[in-house]
Amino acid sequence: MAVKVKIGGNSRSGSRHSLGIRILRAALIGCSALLLLFFAVFGYYYFRYQKIVDDRLNAGPMFTNTSQVFAAPREVRPGQKLTAAVIAQELRQAGYNNNPQMGTFQLRGDNILIKPGAHSFHSTDGATVNTSGGTVQSITAENGVALRGYELEPLLITGLSEDKNRIKRRLVTYKDIPERMVQAVTAIEDRQFFEHGGINYARTLKCGVQDILSGRKACGGSTLTQQLARGFFLTPEKHIKRKLIEILISFQLEARFSKQQIFEMYANQIPLGQRGSFAVNGFGEASQAYFGKDLKQLDLAECAMLAGMIQRPSYFNPYKHPERVMERRNIVLDSMVEINAITASQAERAKAEPIRLAPPNVDASEAPYFVDVVHDALVQRIGDQEISHQSLRIYTSLDPDLQRAASEAVAVGMQNVDEMVRKQHRGNSPITWPQVSLVALNPHTGQVLAMVGGRNYGVSQLNHATSKRPTGSIFKPFVYAAAYNTSINGQTLGDKGIFTATTMLDDVPTTFTFDNGRQTYTPGNYKDEYHGSVTAIYALAHSLNNATISLGQLVGFENVAALARQSGILAARGTPAVSLGSYDATPLDMAGAYTVFANNGVHLNPWTLASVRNTNGDIVADFAPEARQVMDPRAAALSTSLMEGVMNFGYGYETRKRGFMAPAAGKTGTSHDAWFAGYTSNLICIVWVGNDDYTDVKLAGALAAAPIWAEFMNRAIKLPQYSDMKPFSYPDGVVVERLDKNTNLLSDSSCPNSYSAAFLAGTEPHDTCSRMGEDQRGFFQKMLGIGQSPQQQQEEQQQQQPPASTTPGAPPNPTAEEPKKKNFFQKVFGGGGDKKPQPPPPQQ
């Protein structure tokens, strides 16, 4: 029997099987091809970005090791109110004990043994400072010799910014970073940092899905390594290609560096906000900027605050949004509890801690205007390349304590200025808010101790302390000093005779000629008020324009200008206008010019740079101040005595009303700007207030600038190093007498209304006020007309009056009304004013 077999079904099944195999084979081939393509592309980009990373790393250090700017060393002297503990704290700030190469100290109760190291600014000579009851009792050198003073290690002010973006950072090593800082950062930013290989795949995938679903690129799935890669090599924009490149660079970094090295780089690179006009990068700079501390000194709460700011530094600005920052800090603390870095009780204690920030005023702590002047001086003297490519230690003249006092005084004073501007403003036009500068100098060294160049460095980096402006009436003392120089040289001022403080000057409308008669100049007093014949002492105290120009004409305008140029006011020219300060100079120039009065006639160029060293302490460059004698010491002392009168019964009396009562000399200035220049035995301070657009500030120097000066000096005198403001001393050849204020003759019991006056020896009066009207000639002298009658003596006194310094005593009363007809003695003290008259000061 025949059998029929059907094989069609099996054929179709075999065909399907064969097709499946072919499809599978094709899929495997496709996957292999895609995988090979992936690895080819990955390898291409991996090695491409390896080269980018190589080029970046081989170009030099990952971070610019910028030069550091240091303050002047603090001098410790016996008698200062200072404790051993405070000295120890300052030495710790300077790196002593933490860095033996810098120096070490041993605190033993009230005594402290100091030993500078090889890298110290000083030699390695040590000393022991002995204190008791909060006062320095004695200082003993290592060899047992008693010392009159000992300088501590200079403190770091700031580092120079790295680039045009004004980035500042203070580099730290991993061992410098507190463990709590590492824990806080990893708890909130990347908990698996020390376990993963650069990428947290699960977190990245989760964030990718979240971003797709939300339609926003807001999820932060980056590890610390990825953040470092992005900050170092990439732009901050978020897109897929950049994310892939970020991952590739992260692989490169993980392959090259240890986790500790990566965290160290991250800690130095991470942006943490803005302070003033500077970008704060890295935990080292942020610690100083926000807490005024070294990174090692931060506690748990402070570490958590900085870690919390990483997410959004501007949003979590602790000065502007403290509530946000505290909330974020507490989230970080909770995260630290979750990873068992701290206990719940530790977190609660840290949460209870308030946020204690350093003062927000960058001008007070980092003196940016001063640092800009230092940088410019460095570029001029040693070149920009040296500064940019070396880690230099730049030692300067700045006193940090005085800098804080200056910044605080300006902040307080400008609130008063703004209020005056607001009151005088009328209409809807925008208000022009005045600018300000303050410069403080050591009068005996020229050392720039403090500098404020404007209201707010973050808003404007224009340094008004080094910007030229017409000097106004603070120039006038140079006219009187030139007159004293003339008299000391034996020359008379025409029919005025030898110049003294009571020489009568003509305050009347006058047209002055110059340039050999080819040009004329007709100045005016305020409101065209003139006061006839007035004494020189009163003319300066009340800043009378015509009286001062008339004196300048007697002295010779070119002689006045020559003295000014020798004193650093280089633009001065021999015209009548020079007497009123019409020529430009900077506040820094004027501070230097006033050293001739405060420093026995010796002019000192203001200086900011002391020395430049490398990191090993080797000297790169040292700088010596420049000094020259430009005025007789007696002329300087007599000029100072006139300016004491300005302070005690002239327009400078505003400073006395503000509570500053130490011996001082000064001068107001009012033109389009407001000025005040003043000095004590140990400080010169110049204050300027004015508008950037050169419009009239419409404020008198006595009301706008003098209060800022007083505010600053009241703060300065409380500092140990400036607390000994002493009366001015007089050189040989100058004598001081007590004079009756009505007659300018020697005071006795019958005329107790007196004041102290300084005289060039030999020109002081010899008659007393009680005998001024008596004819002391004998009978035969009267009969024969021998000798001088009182009237003749009076006329001679009018021609040649002795110099009078208005030191604190009983100065003339500027409120007294003048009789219609005045004799000589009634004319001795006239009236008048600066451009803006001030309320008359009360009788002292």
Secondary structure, 3 states (H helix, E strand, C coil): CCCCCCCHHHHHHHHHHHHHHHHHHHHHHHHHHHHHHHHHHHHHHHHHHHHHHHHHHHCCCCCCCCCEEECCCCEECCCCCCCHHHHHHHHHHCCCCCCCCCEEEEEECCEEEEEECCCCCCCCCCEEEEEECCEEEEEEECCCCECCCEECCCCEEEECCCCCCCEECCCCCHHHCCHHHHHHHHHHHCCCCCCCCCCCHHHHHHHHHHHHHHCCCCCCCCCHHHHHHHHHHCCCCCCHHHHHHHHHHHHHHHHHCCHHHHHHHHHHHCEEEEECCEEEECHHHHHHHHHCCCHHHCCHHHHHHHHHHCCCCCCCCCCCCHHHHHHHHHHHHHHHHHCCCCCHHHHHHHHCCCCCCCCCCHHHHHCHHHHHHHHHHHHHHHCHHHHHHCCCEEEECCCHHHHHHHHHHHHHHHHHHHHHHHHHCCCCCCCCCCEEEEEEECCCCCEEEEEECCCCCCCCCCCHHHCCEECHHHHCHHHHHHHHHHHHCCCCCHHHCCCCCCCEEEECCCCEEECCCCEEECCCCHHHCCCEEEEHHHHHHCCCHHHHHHHHHHHCHHHHHHHHHHCCCCCCCCCHHHHHCCCEECHHHHHHHCHHHHCCCEEECCECEEEEECCCCCEEEECCCCEEECCCHHHHHHHHHHHHHHHHHCCCHHHHHCCCCCCCEEEEEECCCEEEEEECCCCEEEEEEECCCCCCCCCCHHHHCHHHHHHHHHHHCCCHHHCCCCCCCCCCCEEEEEEECCCCCECCCCCCCEEEEEEECCCCCCCEHHHCCCCCCCHHHHHHCCCCCHHHHHHHHHHCCCCCCCECCCCCCCCCCCCCCCCHHHHCCCCCCCCCCCCCCCCC
